[in-house]
Amino acid sequence: MMYLTDKGLKEDKVKSAYWPNKSFSNFKIIECGEWLSIFYIQNKNYNKAYEIYSQLKYLNNHAILNSLGTFHKKGIILLQISI
């Protein structure tokens, strides 16, 4: 995950998620929410990914609904909450 600085591109997972997170939190930009969900899944933060997908489910997007179904089918959310 890369982010842009005044000295060029740098690699840092947390800093690369800053603007998509801010954009989704403040303005509910759909693309940022989808990107963040994938980012959180890759970093095994399933609760955050589920939270974002839950906010996006009202868009009736088949990919988002499919992802939510996968969470429930695999029991990932129940696993994460009980840990």
N, CA, C and O atoms as CSV, one atom per row, in Angstrom:
chain,resi,resn,atom,element,x,y,z
A,1,MET,N,N,0.841,-1.162,0.000
A,1,MET,CA,C,0.000,0.000,0.000
A,1,MET,C,C,0.896,1.237,0.000
A,1,MET,O,O,1.766,1.397,0.856
A,2,MET,N,N,0.661,2.099,-0.975
A,2,MET,CA,C,1.512,3.268,-1.160
A,2,MET,C,C,0.726,4.549,-0.867
A,2,MET,O,O,-0.499,4.584,-0.985
A,3,TYR,N,N,1.447,5.582,-0.491
A,3,TYR,CA,C,0.860,6.898,-0.344
A,3,TYR,C,C,1.871,7.920,-0.839
A,3,TYR,O,O,3.072,7.649,-0.875
A,4,LEU,N,N,1.387,9.086,-1.217
A,4,LEU,CA,C,2.217,10.112,-1.840
A,4,LEU,C,C,2.668,11.137,-0.798
A,4,LEU,O,O,1.869,11.631,-0.003
A,5,THR,N,N,3.949,11.438,-0.824
A,5,THR,CA,C,4.497,12.491,0.031
A,5,THR,C,C,5.148,13.531,-0.870
A,5,THR,O,O,5.174,13.375,-2.091
A,6,ASP,N,N,5.668,14.582,-0.272
A,6,ASP,CA,C,6.362,15.591,-1.064
A,6,ASP,C,C,7.688,15.067,-1.612
A,6,ASP,O,O,8.287,15.697,-2.484
A,7,LYS,N,N,8.150,13.926,-1.113
A,7,LYS,CA,C,9.401,13.323,-1.580
A,7,LYS,C,C,9.166,12.090,-2.441
A,7,LYS,O,O,10.107,11.353,-2.734
A,8,GLY,N,N,7.942,11.863,-2.843
A,8,GLY,CA,C,7.617,10.715,-3.696
A,8,GLY,C,C,6.717,9.722,-2.988
A,8,GLY,O,O,6.089,10.037,-1.977
A,9,LEU,N,N,6.665,8.516,-3.537
A,9,LEU,CA,C,5.810,7.473,-2.980
A,9,LEU,C,C,6.500,6.770,-1.820
A,9,LEU,O,O,7.702,6.509,-1.862
A,10,LYS,N,N,5.733,6.470,-0.798
A,10,LYS,CA,C,6.227,5.712,0.348
A,10,LYS,C,C,5.257,4.570,0.612
A,10,LYS,O,O,4.084,4.638,0.244
A,11,GLU,N,N,5.755,3.531,1.248
A,11,GLU,CA,C,4.916,2.376,1.542
A,11,GLU,C,C,4.609,2.316,3.037
A,11,GLU,O,O,5.509,2.237,3.873
A,12,ASP,N,N,3.325,2.354,3.344
A,12,ASP,CA,C,2.866,2.230,4.723
A,12,ASP,C,C,1.372,1.926,4.685
A,12,ASP,O,O,0.579,2.729,4.192
A,13,LYS,N,N,0.997,0.769,5.204
A,13,LYS,CA,C,-0.403,0.352,5.140
A,13,LYS,C,C,-1.343,1.314,5.848
A,13,LYS,O,O,-2.394,1.669,5.315
A,14,VAL,N,N,-0.972,1.727,7.030
A,14,VAL,CA,C,-1.859,2.588,7.826
A,14,VAL,C,C,-2.026,3.950,7.172
A,14,VAL,O,O,-3.145,4.450,7.065
A,15,LYS,N,N,-0.933,4.556,6.736
A,15,LYS,CA,C,-1.012,5.882,6.125
A,15,LYS,C,C,-1.704,5.849,4.767
A,15,LYS,O,O,-2.334,6.832,4.375
A,16,SER,N,N,-1.598,4.735,4.042
A,16,SER,CA,C,-2.264,4.655,2.744
A,16,SER,C,C,-3.777,4.590,2.882
A,16,SER,O,O,-4.498,4.930,1.945
A,17,ALA,N,N,-4.262,4.161,4.031
A,17,ALA,CA,C,-5.708,4.063,4.260
A,17,ALA,C,C,-6.290,5.345,4.843
A,17,ALA,O,O,-7.504,5.431,5.031
A,18,TYR,N,N,-5.463,6.336,5.130
A,18,TYR,CA,C,-5.941,7.548,5.801
A,18,TYR,C,C,-7.006,8.286,4.987
A,18,TYR,O,O,-8.101,8.537,5.491
A,19,TRP,N,N,-6.697,8.636,3.736
A,19,TRP,CA,C,-7.647,9.422,2.938
A,19,TRP,C,C,-8.882,8.640,2.520
A,19,TRP,O,O,-9.982,9.191,2.561
A,20,PRO,N,N,-8.749,7.370,2.116
A,20,PRO,CA,C,-9.987,6.620,1.847
A,20,PRO,C,C,-10.877,6.523,3.084
A,20,PRO,O,O,-12.100,6.618,2.979
A,21,ASN,N,N,-10.270,6.336,4.250
A,21,ASN,CA,C,-11.041,6.257,5.485
A,21,ASN,C,C,-11.735,7.583,5.784
A,21,ASN,O,O,-12.913,7.602,6.140
A,22,LYS,N,N,-11.020,8.671,5.643
A,22,LYS,CA,C,-11.590,10.000,5.880
A,22,LYS,C,C,-12.708,10.293,4.870
A,22,LYS,O,O,-13.756,10.823,5.240
A,23,SER,N,N,-12.484,9.949,3.601
A,23,SER,CA,C,-13.489,10.196,2.558
A,23,SER,C,C,-14.752,9.385,2.796
A,23,SER,O,O,-15.863,9.877,2.601
A,24,PHE,N,N,-14.576,8.138,3.220
A,24,PHE,CA,C,-15.756,7.313,3.466
A,24,PHE,C,C,-16.481,7.760,4.731
A,24,PHE,O,O,-17.710,7.818,4.759
A,25,SER,N,N,-15.728,8.072,5.766
A,25,SER,CA,C,-16.343,8.487,7.027
A,25,SER,C,C,-17.118,9.796,6.889
A,25,SER,O,O,-18.219,9.932,7.422
A,26,ASN,N,N,-16.542,10.749,6.178
A,26,ASN,CA,C,-17.166,12.070,6.086
A,26,ASN,C,C,-18.172,12.204,4.950
A,26,ASN,O,O,-19.199,12.867,5.103
A,27,PHE,N,N,-17.883,11.579,3.815
A,27,PHE,CA,C,-18.701,11.815,2.624
A,27,PHE,C,C,-19.371,10.568,2.062
A,27,PHE,O,O,-20.118,10.652,1.087
A,28,LYS,N,N,-19.111,9.416,2.666
A,28,LYS,CA,C,-19.695,8.137,2.221
A,28,LYS,C,C,-19.437,7.869,0.741
A,28,LYS,O,O,-20.344,7.467,0.012
A,29,ILE,N,N,-18.208,8.090,0.302
A,29,ILE,CA,C,-17.835,7.793,-1.080
A,29,ILE,C,C,-17.734,6.275,-1.223
A,29,ILE,O,O,-16.925,5.632,-0.554
A,30,ILE,N,N,-18.553,5.721,-2.090
A,30,ILE,CA,C,-18.721,4.282,-2.212
A,30,ILE,C,C,-17.411,3.578,-2.538
A,30,ILE,O,O,-17.088,2.559,-1.928
A,31,GLU,N,N,-16.663,4.104,-3.482
A,31,GLU,CA,C,-15.417,3.469,-3.907
A,31,GLU,C,C,-14.424,3.375,-2.751
A,31,GLU,O,O,-13.702,2.387,-2.625
A,32,CYS,N,N,-14.391,4.391,-1.923
A,32,CYS,CA,C,-13.495,4.375,-0.757
A,32,CYS,C,C,-13.935,3.303,0.231
A,32,CYS,O,O,-13.098,2.630,0.832
A,33,GLY,N,N,-15.229,3.143,0.399
A,33,GLY,CA,C,-15.737,2.107,1.293
A,33,GLY,C,C,-15.395,0.719,0.801
A,33,GLY,O,O,-15.001,-0.143,1.586
A,34,GLU,N,N,-15.543,0.497,-0.495
A,34,GLU,CA,C,-15.195,-0.811,-1.046
A,34,GLU,C,C,-13.707,-1.085,-0.890
A,34,GLU,O,O,-13.308,-2.189,-0.520
A,35,TRP,N,N,-12.880,-0.067,-1.175
A,35,TRP,CA,C,-11.436,-0.220,-1.046
A,35,TRP,C,C,-11.059,-0.521,0.400
A,35,TRP,O,O,-10.238,-1.402,0.656
A,36,LEU,N,N,-11.652,0.206,1.349
A,36,LEU,CA,C,-11.354,-0.008,2.761
A,36,LEU,C,C,-11.758,-1.406,3.229
A,36,LEU,O,O,-11.046,-2.032,4.014
A,37,SER,N,N,-12.890,-1.887,2.752
A,37,SER,CA,C,-13.333,-3.227,3.138
A,37,SER,C,C,-12.321,-4.276,2.703
A,37,SER,O,O,-11.962,-5.165,3.475
A,38,ILE,N,N,-11.870,-4.167,1.475
A,38,ILE,CA,C,-10.870,-5.105,0.967
A,38,ILE,C,C,-9.569,-4.959,1.754
A,38,ILE,O,O,-8.931,-5.953,2.100
A,39,PHE,N,N,-9.182,-3.721,2.033
A,39,PHE,CA,C,-7.979,-3.447,2.820
A,39,PHE,C,C,-8.063,-4.112,4.192
A,39,PHE,O,O,-7.106,-4.746,4.637
A,40,TYR,N,N,-9.201,-3.969,4.857
A,40,TYR,CA,C,-9.363,-4.561,6.181
A,40,TYR,C,C,-9.393,-6.082,6.130
A,40,TYR,O,O,-8.873,-6.733,7.036
A,41,ILE,N,N,-9.980,-6.657,5.108
A,41,ILE,CA,C,-9.986,-8.117,4.963
A,41,ILE,C,C,-8.559,-8.627,4.772
A,41,ILE,O,O,-8.167,-9.625,5.377
A,42,GLN,N,N,-7.788,-7.946,3.937
A,42,GLN,CA,C,-6.401,-8.361,3.710
A,42,GLN,C,C,-5.572,-8.283,4.989
A,42,GLN,O,O,-4.627,-9.050,5.169
A,43,ASN,N,N,-5.925,-7.360,5.868
A,43,ASN,CA,C,-5.206,-7.209,7.138
A,43,ASN,C,C,-5.888,-7.944,8.286
A,43,ASN,O,O,-5.567,-7.730,9.455
A,44,LYS,N,N,-6.831,-8.813,7.936
A,44,LYS,CA,C,-7.547,-9.657,8.891
A,44,LYS,C,C,-8.292,-8.874,9.980
A,44,LYS,O,O,-8.431,-9.339,11.111
A,45,ASN,N,N,-8.761,-7.690,9.620
A,45,ASN,CA,C,-9.596,-6.901,10.521
A,45,ASN,C,C,-11.036,-7.030,10.021
A,45,ASN,O,O,-11.596,-6.105,9.433
A,46,TYR,N,N,-11.612,-8.197,10.271
A,46,TYR,CA,C,-12.907,-8.540,9.703
A,46,TYR,C,C,-14.052,-7.714,10.267
A,46,TYR,O,O,-15.027,-7.454,9.563
A,47,ASN,N,N,-13.953,-7.301,11.511
A,47,ASN,CA,C,-15.027,-6.496,12.093
A,47,ASN,C,C,-15.178,-5.157,11.387
A,47,ASN,O,O,-16.298,-4.724,11.114
A,48,LYS,N,N,-14.059,-4.496,11.087
A,48,LYS,CA,C,-14.113,-3.211,10.371
A,48,LYS,C,C,-14.656,-3.411,8.962
A,48,LYS,O,O,-15.466,-2.617,8.485
A,49,ALA,N,N,-14.205,-4.480,8.294
A,49,ALA,CA,C,-14.687,-4.758,6.938
A,49,ALA,C,C,-16.195,-5.008,6.958
A,49,ALA,O,O,-16.927,-4.496,6.110
A,50,TYR,N,N,-16.647,-5.789,7.919
A,50,TYR,CA,C,-18.074,-6.077,8.032
A,50,TYR,C,C,-18.874,-4.809,8.318
A,50,TYR,O,O,-19.958,-4.613,7.769
A,51,GLU,N,N,-18.339,-3.959,9.173
A,51,GLU,CA,C,-19.006,-2.699,9.509
A,51,GLU,C,C,-19.198,-1.822,8.272
A,51,GLU,O,O,-20.260,-1.228,8.084
A,52,ILE,N,N,-18.174,-1.745,7.438
A,52,ILE,CA,C,-18.264,-0.935,6.218
A,52,ILE,C,C,-19.223,-1.573,5.228
A,52,ILE,O,O,-20.060,-0.886,4.643
A,53,TYR,N,N,-19.109,-2.897,5.033
A,53,TYR,CA,C,-20.045,-3.574,4.127
A,53,TYR,C,C,-21.487,-3.399,4.596
A,53,TYR,O,O,-22.398,-3.269,3.778
A,54,SER,N,N,-21.691,-3.395,5.904
A,54,SER,CA,C,-23.045,-3.215,6.432
A,54,SER,C,C,-23.590,-1.836,6.102
A,54,SER,O,O,-24.789,-1.681,5.871
A,55,GLN,N,N,-22.731,-0.846,6.078
A,55,GLN,CA,C,-23.169,0.499,5.706
A,55,GLN,C,C,-23.448,0.593,4.206
A,55,GLN,O,O,-24.305,1.368,3.781
A,56,LEU,N,N,-22.736,-0.184,3.414
A,56,LEU,CA,C,-22.885,-0.126,1.959
A,56,LEU,C,C,-23.997,-1.029,1.429
A,56,LEU,O,O,-24.377,-0.915,0.264
A,57,LYS,N,N,-24.521,-1.919,2.262
A,57,LYS,CA,C,-25.494,-2.903,1.763
A,57,LYS,C,C,-26.767,-2.269,1.219
A,57,LYS,O,O,-27.463,-2.881,0.409
A,58,TYR,N,N,-27.077,-1.060,1.650
A,58,TYR,CA,C,-28.305,-0.398,1.201
A,58,TYR,C,C,-28.212,0.069,-0.249
A,58,TYR,O,O,-29.207,0.505,-0.829
A,59,LEU,N,N,-27.022,-0.022,-0.831
A,59,LEU,CA,C,-26.861,0.360,-2.238
A,59,LEU,C,C,-27.356,-0.728,-3.175
A,59,LEU,O,O,-27.491,-0.512,-4.379
A,60,ASN,N,N,-27.628,-1.910,-2.607
A,60,ASN,CA,C,-28.108,-3.046,-3.383
A,60,ASN,C,C,-27.106,-3.446,-4.461
A,60,ASN,O,O,-27.490,-3.807,-5.573
A,61,ASN,N,N,-25.835,-3.381,-4.128
A,61,ASN,CA,C,-24.754,-3.780,-5.023
A,61,ASN,C,C,-24.489,-5.265,-4.820
A,61,ASN,O,O,-24.274,-5.706,-3.691
A,62,HIS,N,N,-24.502,-6.043,-5.904
A,62,HIS,CA,C,-24.385,-7.492,-5.768
A,62,HIS,C,C,-23.049,-7.923,-5.159
A,62,HIS,O,O,-23.015,-8.910,-4.423
A,63,ALA,N,N,-21.957,-7.224,-5.436
A,63,ALA,CA,C,-20.649,-7.594,-4.882
A,63,ALA,C,C,-20.621,-7.386,-3.368
A,63,ALA,O,O,-20.064,-8.203,-2.635
A,64,ILE,N,N,-21.217,-6.304,-2.911
A,64,ILE,CA,C,-21.260,-6.014,-1.479
A,64,ILE,C,C,-22.142,-7.031,-0.765
A,64,ILE,O,O,-21.768,-7.554,0.284
A,65,LEU,N,N,-23.308,-7.310,-1.330
A,65,LEU,CA,C,-24.214,-8.287,-0.721
A,65,LEU,C,C,-23.589,-9.678,-0.712
A,65,LEU,O,O,-23.772,-10.443,0.235
A,66,ASN,N,N,-22.850,-9.999,-1.775
A,66,ASN,CA,C,-22.152,-11.272,-1.851
A,66,ASN,C,C,-21.102,-11.377,-0.744
A,66,ASN,O,O,-20.965,-12.421,-0.107
A,67,SER,N,N,-20.374,-10.305,-0.523
A,67,SER,CA,C,-19.347,-10.291,0.519
A,67,SER,C,C,-19.964,-10.464,1.897
A,67,SER,O,O,-19.433,-11.202,2.727
A,68,LEU,N,N,-21.079,-9.792,2.146
A,68,LEU,CA,C,-21.771,-9.958,3.427
A,68,LEU,C,C,-22.235,-11.396,3.613
A,68,LEU,O,O,-22.136,-11.953,4.706
A,69,GLY,N,N,-22.737,-11.988,2.546
A,69,GLY,CA,C,-23.165,-13.388,2.607
A,69,GLY,C,C,-22.003,-14.311,2.909
A,69,GLY,O,O,-22.156,-15.287,3.644
A,70,THR,N,N,-20.842,-14.013,2.348
A,70,THR,CA,C,-19.649,-14.816,2.606
A,70,THR,C,C,-19.233,-14.710,4.064
A,70,THR,O,O,-18.838,-15.706,4.671
A,71,PHE,N,N,-19.317,-13.520,4.629
A,71,PHE,CA,C,-19.014,-13.350,6.052
A,71,PHE,C,C,-19.905,-14.258,6.891
A,71,PHE,O,O,-19.428,-14.959,7.783
A,72,HIS,N,N,-21.199,-14.239,6.599
A,72,HIS,CA,C,-22.144,-15.032,7.387
A,72,HIS,C,C,-21.946,-16.522,7.151
A,72,HIS,O,O,-21.994,-17.315,8.092
A,73,LYS,N,N,-21.724,-16.904,5.895
A,73,LYS,CA,C,-21.556,-18.318,5.564
A,73,LYS,C,C,-20.346,-18.914,6.270
A,73,LYS,O,O,-20.409,-20.026,6.792
A,74,LYS,N,N,-19.253,-18.175,6.283
A,74,LYS,CA,C,-18.029,-18.685,6.899
A,74,LYS,C,C,-17.992,-18.460,8.407
A,74,LYS,O,O,-17.102,-18.968,9.088
A,75,GLY,N,N,-18.945,-17.709,8.926
A,75,GLY,CA,C,-19.000,-17.457,10.353
A,75,GLY,C,C,-17.865,-16.581,10.847
A,75,GLY,O,O,-17.502,-16.635,12.022
A,76,ILE,N,N,-17.306,-15.776,9.962
A,76,ILE,CA,C,-16.158,-14.940,10.327
A,76,ILE,C,C,-16.541,-13.932,11.397
A,76,ILE,O,O,-15.782,-13.717,12.342
A,77,ILE,N,N,-17.679,-13.325,11.265
A,77,ILE,CA,C,-18.076,-12.294,12.224
A,77,ILE,C,C,-18.277,-12.901,13.613
A,77,ILE,O,O,-17.829,-12.335,14.611
A,78,LEU,N,N,-18.940,-14.035,13.677
A,78,LEU,CA,C,-19.161,-14.667,14.973
A,78,LEU,C,C,-17.836,-15.048,15.614
A,78,LEU,O,O,-17.667,-14.930,16.827
A,79,LEU,N,N,-16.895,-15.505,14.792
A,79,LEU,CA,C,-15.573,-15.864,15.283
A,79,LEU,C,C,-14.852,-14.644,15.864
A,79,LEU,O,O,-14.276,-14.717,16.950
A,80,GLN,N,N,-14.886,-13.550,15.153
A,80,GLN,CA,C,-14.176,-12.351,15.582
A,80,GLN,C,C,-14.779,-11.756,16.844
A,80,GLN,O,O,-14.044,-11.272,17.705
A,81,ILE,N,N,-16.073,-11.781,16.969
A,81,ILE,CA,C,-16.727,-11.176,18.128
A,81,ILE,C,C,-16.457,-12.008,19.384
A,81,ILE,O,O,-16.315,-11.452,20.473
A,82,SER,N,N,-16.386,-13.323,19.240
A,82,SER,CA,C,-16.208,-14.169,20.403
A,82,SER,C,C,-14.763,-14.218,20.887
A,82,SER,O,O,-14.511,-14.719,21.983
A,83,ILE,N,N,-13.831,-13.730,20.129
A,83,ILE,CA,C,-12.401,-13.779,20.518
A,83,ILE,C,C,-12.084,-12.711,21.524
A,83,ILE,O,O,-10.941,-12.598,21.965
